[in-house]
Amino acid sequence: MSREAQNPVDLDDLYRDVILDHYRSPRNRGLLDEATVSAEGFNPSCGDEIQLSVAILDGTVNGLGFGGAGCSISQSSASMMTEALEGRSLVDARQMSAHVQQMLTDDSFDLDAVNLGDLEALSGVAKFPVRIKCGLLAWKVLDQALANASGEHVEDDSDIPTRVTSG
């Protein structure tokens, strides 16, 4: 019998550990002085708030920082996002944002079809509809920031209001 069969890994526990690790030791906490664009968002249903600053250089995410307050899901999602997007092209960052948002909102999303790395830990949030907005908040703010940096307009999500704070 294989070692894995003898000691099966509970993915829910593993994912919970990843989320709690990012909550207890957030990566890239603090806003960037050299940000190209900043945006913020607020989840009125629970009070979570995220401020995001993004440094963009030659079409690449050169740095991200975040601030705000809220539950473990919203703050972990922001931490995980900043870590996952560092050094990615704007196209890749937008695609990853779309994948994460789809993972959280679409039951038919195929996790095996994309490589989200540790961001897969957020997939468990979809099991709790009241927490989905918590997981989405940082990603909605990112969409707003990246759109503004590219001179585009993103329709604001009425459930999760966002706004660009500098640019």
Sequence and secondary structure as in RCSB ss.txt:
>XXXX:A:sequence
MSREAQNPVDLDDLYRDVILDHYRSPRNRGLLDEATVSAEGFNPSCGDEIQLSVAILDGTVNGLGFGGAGCSISQ
SSASMMTEALEGRSLVDARQMSAHVQQMLTDDSFDLDAVNLGDLEALSGVAKFPVRIKCGLLAWKVLDQALANAS
GEHVEDDSDIPTRVTSG
>XXXX:A:secstr
  HHHHS   HHHHHHHHHHHHHHS TTBS  TT SEEEEEEETTTTEEEEEEEEEETTEEEEEEEEEE  HHHH
HHHHHHHHHHTT BHHHHHHHHHHHHHHHH TT  GGGS  GGGGGGGGGGG GGGHHHHHHHHHHHHHHHHHHT
T     BTTB EEEEE 
